[in-house]
Structure formats: structure tokens, C-alpha cells
Amino acid sequence: MWEDRYSSDDRYLFGTEPAHVLRENPWIANGASTALCVADGEGRNSVSLARQGLDVTSFDLSPTAIGRANDLATTAGVSIDASVSQWDEWDWSRRFDLTVAIFVQYTGPDQRPQQFADLRSATKPGGRLMLHGFTLQQIEYGTGGPPVAENMYTEEMLADAFGDWNILRLAAYDRIQDSGNAHVGRAALIDLVAERPA
Ligand SMILES: C[S@@+](CC[C@H](N)C(=O)[O-])C[C@H]1O[C@@H](n2cnc3c(N)ncnc32)[C@H](O)[C@@H]1O
């Protein structure tokens, strides 16, 4: 579905600027040298982190998206190590200072524990995880994301899943998004930034 969506459109679906959460919270990458951007799409977030000087690895299942991510990096004068990979085929034993998961809510409650376990595994002890997505209110707004209530996050869910880490930010809020053609208008968002114990 995603490859079809990307390849039938010659634009950057979510734009070329990073997600607002990265733009507005540059401190998230403080102290990090390496980052993994999972399901990174067309590279807006990985390229932004590379521009901040991080050594960035990324993957996505869509070859078209990964091609565009590499083009975006070239235009920005940086390089990223971007691979075509299914989530389940990624080597989750590789560890990074910062793991970035932005809008990865294609999984429901059955697969979510494994998805969160993979994100935990990719984050070095002492490193940080940044998870950003939608809350339930987003179903009503309909301005992006899957229209599936059970895939949405709550603060309680994320506090439970990462309560054994040091939570640096956990916030649910509304904001107007203007990201490409896909995320436009009022959105119900949630951010988690958590540090894995050293
Ligand atoms: C909503 S987009 C977000 C893209 C990017 N994180 C961003 O914020 O611009 C979701 C991305 O997840 C990718 N994706 C979905 N299922 C995946 C899977 N099983 N393995 C790898 N990538 C996947 C899609 O190809 C798509 O690029």
C-alpha cells in the first residue's frame, strides 16, 4: 500500500521539512552521535538529523521513498545510510544513541508490544527514544494517520510501556500541521522522549 502511495505521486507526501516535534525540540538530539529513523518514508526526519551533524541510519519498506530520501540528503549536502527493509527484517540488535519513530501507527494492539520492544532494543543504554504519533481525537479530525482507534496512543499507554525508562517528555496536544499534502490541518498529537537507563 505504501509503495503504491509513494510511487503514484511525485511529491514528498509529508513534505521535506522535519516533523514539527523535531523542529521545535532540537534538544532531543543533544549528546547523540548516531540515530536510527525507523519507517522513515521520504527522509524528512533523517535528513534533518544528518544536518544537525548526526550519523543517521534509516529504513523503510518503500524503495521509492528511500530513493527520495537519498535525493533529499544529496540536495541538503549530507549523507544518510538509508535501506529498504521491512520492519520485521531489520536487525534490531544494532544500537543507536537516538531512535526516532515518527508516525508508525500502522500496528494495532497485537503487534504494538513487539514494535515497542524493537524500539527499546535499538536504543543504547543511556540513549534516547523519540516516539511521535496521534491520539484518539485524531480519528475525529481525520487529518492524517490510519482511521483506526485501536492504533492510537494515549499518555497512559506510553507511560506504561516506557515507565521503566527516564521519561523526559510525554505530552499530548493539538497543533496545526502543514506537512506536505498528507498531514494538513488540526491534529491530535503525542510525543514521548525517554532515556534508556545506562
Ligand atoms: C505515516 S508514514 C511516516 C513516514 C515518516 N516517518 C515521516 O514521518 O515522514 C509511515 C511509513 O511507515 C512505512 N512502513 C509501514 N509499514 C512498514 C513496515 N512493516 N516496515 C517498514 N516500513 C513500514 C511506510 O512505508 C511509510 O513510509
Ligand as a Chemical Component Dictionary entry (heavy atoms), coordinates in Angstrom:
data_LIG
# 
_chem_comp.id                   LIG 
_chem_comp.type                 NON-POLYMER 
_chem_comp.pdbx_formal_charge   0 
_chem_comp.three_letter_code    LIG 
# 
loop_
_chem_comp_atom.comp_id 
_chem_comp_atom.atom_id 
_chem_comp_atom.alt_atom_id 
_chem_comp_atom.type_symbol 
_chem_comp_atom.charge 
_chem_comp_atom.model_Cartn_x 
_chem_comp_atom.model_Cartn_y 
_chem_comp_atom.model_Cartn_z 
_chem_comp_atom.pdbx_ordinal 
LIG C1  C1  C 0  2.910 7.800  8.011 1  
LIG S1  S1  S 1  4.361 7.337  7.130 2  
LIG C2  C2  C 0  5.599 8.199  8.075 3  
LIG C3  C3  C 0  6.898 8.355  7.364 4  
LIG C4  C4  C 0  7.966 9.125  8.156 5  
LIG N1  N1  N 0  8.216 8.520  9.451 6  
LIG C5  C5  C 0  7.601 10.575 8.303 7  
LIG O1  O1  O 0  7.221 10.981 9.405 8  
LIG O2  O2  O -1 7.698 11.299 7.302 9  
LIG C6  C6  C 0  4.573 5.640  7.638 10 
LIG C7  C7  C 0  5.766 4.971  6.993 11 
LIG O3  O3  O 0  5.864 3.644  7.514 12 
LIG C8  C8  C 0  6.353 2.813  6.480 13 
LIG N2  N2  N 0  6.003 1.429  6.839 14 
LIG C9  C9  C 0  4.765 0.925  7.027 15 
LIG N3  N3  N 0  4.822 -0.374 7.370 16 
LIG C10 C10 C 0  6.146 -0.694 7.406 17 
LIG C11 C11 C 0  6.845 -1.907 7.683 18 
LIG N4  N4  N 0  6.211 -3.033 8.011 19 
LIG N5  N5  N 0  8.196 -1.895 7.595 20 
LIG C12 C12 C 0  8.858 -0.753 7.256 21 
LIG N6  N6  N 0  8.243 0.422  6.989 22 
LIG C13 C13 C 0  6.900 0.456  7.064 23 
LIG C14 C14 C 0  5.651 3.329  5.231 24 
LIG O4  O4  O 0  6.279 2.951  4.042 25 
LIG C15 C15 C 0  5.669 4.836  5.489 26 
LIG O5  O5  O 0  6.803 5.433  4.895 27 
# 
loop_
_chem_comp_bond.comp_id 
_chem_comp_bond.atom_id_1 
_chem_comp_bond.atom_id_2 
_chem_comp_bond.value_order 
_chem_comp_bond.pdbx_ordinal 
LIG C1  S1  SING 1  
LIG S1  C2  SING 2  
LIG S1  C6  SING 3  
LIG C2  C3  SING 4  
LIG C3  C4  SING 5  
LIG C4  N1  SING 6  
LIG C4  C5  SING 7  
LIG C5  O1  DOUB 8  
LIG C5  O2  SING 9  
LIG C6  C7  SING 10 
LIG C7  O3  SING 11 
LIG C7  C15 SING 12 
LIG O3  C8  SING 13 
LIG C8  N2  SING 14 
LIG C8  C14 SING 15 
LIG N2  C9  SING 16 
LIG N2  C13 SING 17 
LIG C9  N3  DOUB 18 
LIG N3  C10 SING 19 
LIG C10 C11 SING 20 
LIG C10 C13 DOUB 21 
LIG C11 N4  SING 22 
LIG C11 N5  DOUB 23 
LIG N5  C12 SING 24 
LIG C12 N6  DOUB 25 
LIG N6  C13 SING 26 
LIG C14 O4  SING 27 
LIG C14 C15 SING 28 
LIG C15 O5  SING 29 
# 
